[in-house]
């Protein structure tokens, strides 16, 4: 993790933490009174749980506390869930009385270039089939952009564009 503290006076104050994943405190001895912005850069493999930029006001002869940053390692696993259903009124939203469709193939692709286009080389190895109620989920995936593609079962036509992001 690296930290920078900048003020209106020249020269940021920088600090780097060892990579042993232990909490650290940043102490700056006798900074000039004034308004500061403290910026934290996440270490590799971490995700922020708080904003990476905090304001701090330093008064002469005082301590400014609780300019804290939260990071998480490893990042939590993500999931994508959805529903495949018989959209009888073709409005694109599941309504009462419109049953789920089980067994439809739903494939997930990682959108490596964020262009909302399927790149066959980026297909994930899992393609869950919806349960009896039409629900499906991709679990344990990393953060990122994805495109989900549903294959229409026989005698059905999509009422919502596919692929979907």
C-alpha positions, 0 to 999 in steps of 0.5 A: 500500500502506498499513501500520499498526503498533499497540501497547498505547500510544495511536496507530497509526503509519501509512505509505503507499507511492507507487503506482510498484510498487517495494519499500519498507521501513518504518522507525519511529524509536525505537518504545517497547519492546513487542509490536506488530502490523504490518498491511499493506493491499493496494494496488488490483490486488494480492493477498497472498502472505503474511498481512497481519498480523504480530507484532513484538517491539521490545526497547529499543535493538534493530532488529526485522527481517524483518516482511515482506509479500508482494504480487503484481501482477497477480494470477495468472490462475485456472482451473477444471477438471473432468470429465464422465463416465458415472457407471455406479454413480451414486455421484457419483465417477469410478471405474475403468471409467467413461469420460469423456463428450466434447462436453457443454456446460459453462457458467460463471457468475460468482456476483456475489452468492455465493448459489450461484444462476445469474444469466443476466446473469453468464454468461461468454462461454466454454463449453468442451466436454470433450475425448475423455476428458471433461475440461474447463477454464476458464482465465485467469479472475479470482479470485471465486465461480463456478457451473458448469452442465453440460447433460445430453447426450441419454440421460443424467441427472445423478447429481450436483447441477447447478449446482455451485460 
